[in-house]
Amino acid sequence: MRRSFFLFLILLATGYPISAQTTTPTMEPNGTSPTAPSPNPSPSIQPIQEPKPSPPPTWSDGFSAGALVRFRPEMKYNFDFNRNTNDNVDFTGQKIQFFVQKEFTKDVIAKVTFQDSRLWGAEKGSLTGIATANDGTRQSTDVREAYIESKNNFGFPLHVQAGRQILRYGDERLVGSLDWTNVGRSFDGLRFKWEDKFFSSHLFVTSVSERHSDIAGNTTNFGVKSQYNTYLDCPYNGTKVCTPKIDAQRQELGDSYFTGFYNTLKPSDYLHIDLYYLGLQKEYLRTNNSLVLTTGEVGNPNTRAGRWDVLHTYGIRVTNKTQASKKALQAIDYSFEYATQTGTTGRNITPKWDSFQTNVSLVDPLTSTTYQQNLYREKERYKTFAFGADIGYTISKVRMGVAYDVGSGDPNRTDGSIASFQNLFHTNHFFYGMADQVSWVNMKSKSVNISYATESYGTFRIDYFAIEKHKLQDSWYDLVGNAKSGASTESIANNQYDVSQVLTENGTGNNRPVSMLGRSLFREVDVKYNLPFKNILIEGGYSMIFAGDAIQNKVNDRTVNANVYTNQFSKTAQFAYLMVTAQF
């Protein structure tokens, strides 16, 4: 019985037909018997085919190219809110980009992007008819990107990118490409990137300025050997004389570096958390020859000549806009960001506790001039913060949003603390008004917006901004973070009690009593429409800006005597543009 069972298993394994009884073979329709299958049929013999040799690689393997052409007419009207001056501006800017990229392997690529940026009619030559508009008097062509990237090194998702590259992080409030402008921004440096599904970490070191030239004729724009001719700064209205100026910032700046450690935690597609550190280190040169460096640094110990300006920025960002183009998977989208800054400016100043101004007279050994030096010194330090919040709700094709932003200001710019937030290398065009009248410095911005996106007819959006000063005593800061001294009411030394009037055209200058300072900078209404058509994007925008009391009280200066007081304030400014971009 056991042997029969094992024989049954063997027959079953070999595929031998097993039947409990003998069956009559079926007949074919023509009456013939079918051929009985062989228990072990012979396999059919296939002819051996020689493998085809792969074609040799060509230069076009892994090669790609593309281009961008963009032109944008712009108009700015009455941006100083003064009816007695003619500061209206209109021009057409053009940007052309051409890039080539070579993928040597799936993990090693190189990319070069050439860019030409210019204004229509800005170069002479076409007026005479002898030469074209591109007569070589001024070059506007440069390299926007030029880098090599090696991916997945040592078997890990570790990428290394070296060369000229574009940095974009978060909402680009602190580090961005600034592509809205006619030129944009790039960085020369080295970047290490760890890219994982749940974690991303970037470490970069870039050079902002180099003080030394090489031996082959590549000269630097910075450093003690730099020579800069003066240029004439002329007002728009032509009623004031032109004043000669030099680029003192470049003359006194040495080696400077911008570093960062930016990390993104990605626990899900509904939440990303950014934690980052950004460092900006700037060296200020010693001044040993006033004929070469005329920056007023000679014999002045109050300046930062020969010292380093070191700014540390720490921040956190929380958002659910995790998809492409900063989209969210939920109906409610949000983004919150907070940053704080510390560090030293490199200046040693009179301490704020020395109210008696304990000064002594010293003599500069180079110029034999006498200057005042305080017996007590303290380092000037950065103590700033900034916060931004953006919340939106989408119903079908309509999104409604609100936003609140604040960048700290400095109530006293004569003490040992810099409290005005430093906006670094931002792209702020989308956050504080399309007319780009303010940066993330000494400001509070409250805004609401509504947009409607269609499938075939583009996107329409309206924004309303109410922007005021964070500290009344501080200045109004423009798009790049420079103080617009004299454009709004301010008090450099926090003048608390003085209420006297000065019988001059300039009143009390920029040291008005706090009781006479305005808070509101302006209100702004933006209307924007963009229409994609194949590879072309057509976009237009219009802004109305209404000045507040901080600007009005400076244009119509209330601190001057009625005999010289004039009513020259004009409340409304306007901005408009039309932009056409083609990519292929």
C-alpha positions in Angstrom: 0.0 0.0 0.0 2.8 2.4 0.9 4.7 1.6 -2.4 1.5 2.3 -4.4 1.1 5.6 -2.8 4.7 6.7 -3.6 4.3 5.5 -7.2 1.2 7.6 -7.5 3.1 10.7 -6.3 6.0 10.1 -8.8 3.6 9.7 -11.7 1.8 12.9 -10.6 5.0 14.9 -10.5 6.2 13.7 -14.0 2.9 14.7 -15.6 2.0 11.2 -16.6 -1.8 10.9 -17.4 -3.6 9.1 -14.6 -7.0 7.6 -15.0 -9.1 5.3 -12.8 -10.4 3.5 -15.9 -9.6 2.8 -19.5 -11.3 5.4 -21.9 -11.9 5.1 -25.6 -9.9 7.7 -27.5 -11.9 10.3 -29.2 -12.0 10.5 -33.0 -11.2 13.6 -35.0 -14.0 14.9 -37.3 -12.3 13.3 -40.3 -12.5 9.9 -38.6 -8.8 9.6 -37.8 -7.4 9.0 -34.4 -5.5 11.8 -32.7 -1.8 11.3 -32.1 -1.1 10.3 -28.6 1.2 12.8 -26.8 4.7 11.6 -25.9 5.4 11.4 -22.2 8.6 13.5 -22.7 8.2 15.6 -25.7 11.4 17.0 -27.3 11.8 20.7 -27.0 11.9 22.7 -30.3 15.3 23.9 -31.3 15.5 27.7 -31.8 18.2 29.2 -33.9 20.8 31.2 -31.8 20.7 34.9 -32.6 23.7 37.0 -32.3 23.2 40.1 -30.0 23.0 43.4 -31.8 25.8 45.7 -30.9 24.7 48.9 -29.1 25.2 52.1 -31.1 28.2 54.2 -29.9 27.4 57.1 -27.7 27.0 60.5 -29.3 27.4 64.0 -28.0 23.6 64.5 -28.0 23.0 61.7 -25.4 21.8 63.4 -22.2 22.0 66.8 -23.8 19.1 69.3 -23.5 18.7 73.0 -24.1 16.1 75.7 -23.7 15.5 79.4 -23.7 13.4 82.2 -22.2 12.4 85.6 -23.6 10.7 88.1 -21.5 9.9 91.8 -21.9 8.0 94.0 -19.4 7.0 97.7 -19.8 6.6 99.4 -16.4 5.2 102.7 -15.2 5.7 104.4 -11.8 3.9 107.6 -11.0 4.4 109.9 -8.0 6.3 107.5 -5.8 7.6 110.4 -3.6 4.0 111.6 -3.0 5.1 115.2 -3.8 3.2 117.2 -6.5 6.1 119.6 -6.9 8.5 117.1 -8.2 8.5 115.1 -11.4 9.6 111.6 -10.4 7.5 109.7 -13.0 9.3 106.7 -14.4 8.5 104.5 -17.4 10.7 102.0 -19.3 10.7 98.6 -20.9 12.9 95.9 -19.6 14.0 92.7 -21.4 15.5 89.5 -20.3 16.8 86.7 -22.5 18.1 83.4 -21.2 19.5 80.4 -23.0 20.6 77.2 -21.1 22.4 74.0 -22.0 22.5 70.9 -19.8 24.6 67.8 -20.2 23.8 64.6 -18.3 27.1 62.6 -18.4 25.5 59.8 -16.3 22.2 59.6 -14.5 24.0 61.1 -11.4 26.4 63.7 -12.9 25.1 66.7 -14.8 26.4 70.2 -15.8 24.4 73.2 -16.6 25.1 76.7 -18.0 22.6 79.5 -18.3 23.5 82.6 -20.2 21.4 85.7 -19.6 21.1 89.1 -21.3 19.3 91.8 -19.4 18.8 95.3 -20.8 16.4 98.3 -21.2 15.0 99.2 -24.6 16.8 102.2 -25.9 19.3 102.4 -23.1 22.4 102.1 -25.3 23.4 104.8 -27.7 23.9 104.1 -31.4 20.5 103.8 -32.9 19.9 107.6 -32.9 22.5 108.4 -35.6 21.5 105.5 -37.8 25.2 104.5 -38.2 25.2 101.8 -35.5 22.6 99.5 -34.0 21.3 99.7 -30.5 23.9 97.1 -29.5 27.1 99.1 -30.3 29.2 97.6 -27.5 29.1 100.7 -25.2 27.6 98.7 -22.4 27.5 94.9 -21.9 24.5 93.4 -20.2 25.2 89.7 -20.9 26.4 87.5 -18.1 26.3 83.9 -16.8 23.3 83.3 -14.6 24.1 79.6 -13.8 27.2 77.5 -14.3 27.5 74.4 -12.1 28.3 70.8 -11.9 26.2 68.5 -9.7 27.0 64.9 -8.6 24.1 63.0 -7.1 23.8 59.9 -4.9 27.4 59.8 -3.7 28.7 56.9 -1.7 25.4 55.1 -2.2 23.4 57.7 -0.2 21.0 60.4 -1.3 23.9 62.9 -1.0 24.3 65.4 -3.8 27.1 67.9 -4.3 26.6 71.1 -6.4 29.5 73.5 -7.1 29.6 76.7 -9.2 27.2 79.6 -9.9 23.7 78.5 -8.8 20.3 79.9 -7.8 19.2 79.4 -4.2 15.5 79.2 -3.2 14.3 78.3 0.3 10.9 78.3 1.9 8.7 81.1 0.7 11.9 83.0 -0.4 11.4 85.6 2.3 15.1 85.5 3.2 16.8 83.5 0.4 15.3 83.7 -3.1 16.0 84.0 -6.8 14.5 87.5 -7.3 13.4 86.5 -10.8 10.7 89.2 -10.8 13.4 91.8 -11.5 15.1 92.2 -14.8 18.3 90.6 -13.6 17.7 88.1 -10.8 20.2 86.7 -8.3 22.8 84.0 -8.3 25.4 82.7 -5.8 28.9 81.4 -6.4 29.6 78.6 -4.0 29.4 75.0 -2.9 26.2 73.2 -1.7 25.7 69.8 -0.1 22.2 68.3 -0.3 20.7 65.3 1.4 17.3 64.5 -0.2 15.1 61.9 1.4 11.4 61.2 1.4 10.9 62.4 4.9 13.9 64.7 5.4 15.9 67.3 3.4 19.0 69.0 4.5 21.1 71.6 2.6 24.5 73.0 3.7 26.0 75.7 1.5 28.9 78.2 1.5 28.9 81.0 -1.0 31.2 84.0 -1.7 29.5 87.4 -1.7 32.6 89.5 -2.3 36.3 88.8 -3.0 39.0 91.3 -2.2 41.9 89.8 -4.1 42.5 89.7 -7.9 44.4 86.8 -9.5 47.6 86.9 -11.5 45.9 86.3 -14.9 44.0 89.6 -15.2 40.7 88.6 -13.5 40.2 91.7 -11.3 37.8 92.0 -8.4 35.3 94.8 -7.8 36.1 94.8 -4.1 39.1 95.4 -2.0 41.7 98.0 -1.3 43.0 98.1 -4.9 39.6 98.9 -6.4 39.3 102.3 -8.1 35.8 103.7 -8.6 35.1 106.8 -10.6 32.5 109.2 -9.2 29.1 109.3 -10.8 26.5 112.1 -10.8 23.3 111.5 -8.8 20.7 113.8 -10.3 17.1 114.2 -9.1 14.2 113.6 -11.5 12.8 117.1 -11.5 16.0 118.8 -12.4 15.5 121.6 -9.9 18.4 120.6 -7.7 22.1 120.3 -8.7 23.6 116.9 -9.3 25.9 115.6 -6.6 29.0 113.4 -7.2 28.9 110.0 -5.4 31.2 107.0 -5.2 30.4 103.3 -4.5 31.8 103.4 -1.0 30.2 100.1 -0.1 32.4 98.3 -2.6 35.5 100.3 -1.8 35.4 99.4 1.9 34.1 95.8 1.6 36.6 92.9 1.7 35.9 89.1 1.7 32.3 88.3 2.5 30.5 85.0 2.8 26.9 83.8 3.0 26.4 80.4 4.6 23.4 78.3 5.5 22.1 75.1 7.0 18.5 74.6 5.8 16.6 71.5 7.0 13.1 70.4 6.1 11.2 67.7 8.1 8.5 66.1 5.9 6.3 63.8 8.1 3.5 63.8 5.6 2.2 65.5 2.5 0.1 67.7 4.8 2.9 69.1 7.0 6.5 70.3 6.4 8.6 72.0 9.0 11.7 74.0 8.1 14.5 74.7 10.6 17.3 76.9 9.4 20.4 78.9 10.1 21.7 81.6 7.8 25.0 83.4 8.3 26.3 86.5 6.6 29.9 87.5 7.4 31.4 90.8 5.9 34.9 92.0 6.3 35.5 95.8 6.3 38.9 96.8 5.1 41.4 98.9 7.0 41.9 102.3 5.4 45.6 103.1 5.0 45.5 105.4 2.0 42.8 108.0 1.7 43.6 108.6 -1.9 42.6 105.0 -2.8 39.8 104.5 -0.3 38.0 107.8 0.4 35.5 106.4 2.8 36.3 108.5 5.8 37.7 105.6 7.8 41.1 107.1 8.5 41.7 107.8 12.2 38.0 107.1 13.1 37.8 104.4 15.7 34.0 104.6 15.7 33.9 102.8 12.4 34.3 99.0 11.7 37.4 99.3 9.5 39.4 96.2 9.8 36.6 94.3 11.6 33.9 91.7 10.7 30.2 92.3 10.5 28.7 88.9 11.6 25.0 88.4 11.3 23.3 85.1 12.5 19.7 84.3 11.5 17.8 81.5 13.0 14.3 80.6 11.9 11.4 78.1 11.7 8.7 77.7 9.1 5.6 75.5 9.3 3.4 74.9 6.3 1.1 72.5 4.5 1.9 73.9 1.1 3.9 70.9 0.1 3.0 70.4 -3.5 4.3 72.0 -6.7 3.9 75.8 -7.0 3.3 76.0 -3.2 0.0 74.2 -3.3 -1.8 72.3 -0.5 -3.8 69.1 -0.6 -6.3 70.6 1.8 -8.9 73.3 1.3 -7.2 75.4 4.0 -3.6 76.3 3.3 -1.2 78.0 5.7 2.4 79.1 6.1 3.9 80.5 9.3 7.5 81.7 9.6 9.5 83.3 12.4 13.1 84.4 12.4 15.4 86.1 14.9 18.9 87.6 14.4 22.0 88.1 16.6 25.6 89.1 16.0 27.8 92.1 15.9 28.2 94.9 13.4 31.9 95.4 13.9 31.5 98.9 15.3 32.5 99.9 18.8 30.3 102.8 19.9 29.6 105.0 22.9 27.6 103.0 25.4 24.1 104.1 26.0 24.6 104.3 29.8 27.3 107.0 29.3 24.8 109.9 29.3 27.6 112.4 30.2 29.5 111.6 26.9 32.9 111.2 28.5 35.0 112.2 25.5 38.7 113.0 25.0 40.4 114.7 22.1 42.9 112.6 20.0 45.0 113.3 17.0 45.0 111.2 13.8 48.6 110.3 13.1 48.0 110.2 9.3 46.0 113.3 8.8 47.0 115.3 11.9 43.3 116.0 12.4 41.7 116.1 15.9 38.7 113.9 16.7 36.6 113.0 19.7 36.9 109.6 21.3 34.8 108.3 24.2 36.6 106.7 27.1 34.0 103.8 27.2 33.2 101.6 24.3 30.7 98.8 23.6 30.1 96.5 20.7 27.1 97.3 18.5 24.9 94.1 18.3 22.0 92.8 16.2 18.8 92.1 18.1 16.0 91.7 15.6 13.0 89.5 14.7 10.4 88.9 12.0 7.2 87.0 11.6 5.0 86.1 8.7 1.7 84.3 8.4 -0.4 83.5 5.3 -3.7 81.6 5.5 -6.1 80.8 2.6 -9.3 78.8 1.9 -10.1 77.4 -1.5 -13.6 76.7 -2.7 -13.6 75.2 -6.2 -11.6 77.7 -8.2 -11.8 80.6 -5.8 -9.2 81.2 -3.0 -9.6 83.7 -0.2 -6.6 84.6 1.9 -5.4 86.8 4.8 -1.8 87.6 5.8 0.0 89.3 8.6 3.7 90.2 8.5 6.0 92.1 10.9 9.7 93.0 10.6 11.2 94.6 13.7 12.3 98.3 13.7 14.8 100.3 15.8 13.4 102.9 18.2 16.9 104.3 18.8 19.6 104.1 16.1 22.3 105.8 18.3 22.5 103.1 21.0 24.4 99.8 21.0 21.6 97.7 19.5 20.6 97.2 15.9 16.9 96.3 16.1 16.0 96.7 12.5 15.5 93.3 10.9 18.0 92.5 8.1 16.1 91.1 5.1 19.1 89.3 3.5 18.6 88.0 -0.1 14.8 87.9 -0.3 12.1 87.8 -3.0 9.4 89.9 -1.4 7.4 90.8 -4.4 4.5 88.6 -3.5 4.1 89.5 0.2 4.0 93.2 0.8 2.5 94.8 -2.3 3.1 94.4 -6.0 4.6 97.9 -6.2 7.6 96.8 -4.1 7.5 99.8 -1.8 8.7 98.1 1.4 10.8 95.2 2.6 10.5 93.0 5.8 12.1 95.8 7.9 10.4 98.1 10.4 6.9 97.3 9.1 3.6 95.7 9.9 1.5 94.5 7.0 -2.1 93.3 7.1 -3.6 92.1 3.9 -6.5 90.3 2.4 -6.7 88.8 -1.1 -9.0 86.8 -3.4 -8.1 85.0 -6.6 -10.1 83.1 -9.3 -8.4 80.5 -11.4 -10.0 79.3 -14.6 -8.9 76.4 -16.9 -8.8 78.4 -20.1 -8.9 82.1 -19.3 -6.1 82.5 -16.7 -6.1 83.7 -13.1 -7.4 86.9 -11.7 -6.3 88.3 -8.3 -7.0 91.3 -6.1 -5.0 92.2 -3.0 -5.4 94.9 -0.3 -2.5 95.9 2.0 -2.4 98.2 5.0 1.3 98.8 5.9 2.5 100.8 8.8 5.8 101.2 10.8 6.7 98.8 13.6 8.7 101.5 15.4 7.7 105.1 14.6 11.2 106.4 15.2 12.8 104.2 12.6 13.0 104.9 8.9 11.0 103.6 6.0 13.0 100.9 4.2 12.8 100.2 0.5 12.7 96.9 -1.4 16.3 96.1 -0.9 16.3 97.1 2.8 17.9 100.5 2.5 16.6 103.3 4.7 14.7 105.9 2.8 15.9 108.7 5.0 13.8 111.8 4.6 10.9 110.0 3.0 8.9 109.6 6.2 8.8 111.0 9.7 11.5 109.5 11.9 13.6 110.2 15.0 17.1 108.7 14.9 17.9 109.3 18.6 14.4 108.6 19.9 13.6 112.3 20.6 10.9 111.9 23.2 10.1 115.4 24.5 11.3 118.2 22.2 8.4 120.0 20.6 10.1 123.1 19.3 9.8 124.3 15.8 12.8 125.1 13.6 12.6 128.1 11.2 14.2 126.3 8.3 13.0 124.5 5.2 14.0 121.1 6.5 12.3 121.6 9.9 13.8 119.3 12.6 15.2 117.0 10.0 15.1 113.3 10.9 15.0 113.8 14.7 11.4 114.9 15.1 9.7 114.6 18.5 8.0 111.2 18.9 4.6 113.0 19.4 4.9 114.3 15.8 5.7 111.0 14.1 3.3 109.2 11.9 2.5 105.5 12.0 0.9 104.6 8.7 3.1 104.3 5.6 0.5 103.5 2.9 -2.5 101.5 1.7 -2.2 99.6 -1.5 -4.7 97.9 -3.9 -3.3 95.4 -6.4 -5.1 93.9 -9.4 -3.3 91.2 -11.4 -4.3 89.0 -14.3 -2.3 86.3 -16.1 -3.2 84.3 -19.1 -1.1 81.2 -20.3 -1.2 80.4 -24.0 0.9 77.4 -25.0 4.5 78.3 -24.1 3.6 82.0 -23.6 2.5 83.7 -20.3 0.9 87.1 -20.6 0.6 89.0 -17.3 -0.5 92.4 -16.3 -0.9 94.3 -13.1 -2.0 97.7 -11.7 -1.5 99.2 -8.2 -2.9 102.2 -6.4 -0.9 103.4 -3.4 -2.4 105.8 -0.9 0.2 107.4 1.5 -0.4 107.5 5.2 0.5 110.0 7.9 4.1 108.9 8.3 4.7 110.1 4.7 2.3 113.0 4.7 3.7 114.6 7.8 7.2 114.6 6.2 6.2 115.9 2.8 4.0 118.6 4.5 6.5 119.2 7.3 4.6 120.2 10.5 7.8 121.0 12.3 8.6 124.1 10.2 7.3 127.6 10.8 4.2 128.6 8.9 6.2 131.2 6.9 8.1 128.4 5.0 5.4 125.7 5.2 4.1 124.6 1.8 1.3 122.1 1.0 3.0 119.9 -1.6 1.6 116.5 -0.5 0.0 114.3 -3.2 -1.7 111.3 -1.7 -1.8 108.8 -4.6 0.9 106.9 -6.4 0.4 104.4 -9.2 2.3 101.4 -10.6 1.5 99.3 -13.7 3.2 96.7 -15.8 2.6 94.3 -18.7 4.8 91.2 -18.9 5.1 88.7 -21.7 7.2 85.6 -21.2 8.0 82.8 -23.7 9.7 79.6 -22.7 10.8 76.9 -25.1 
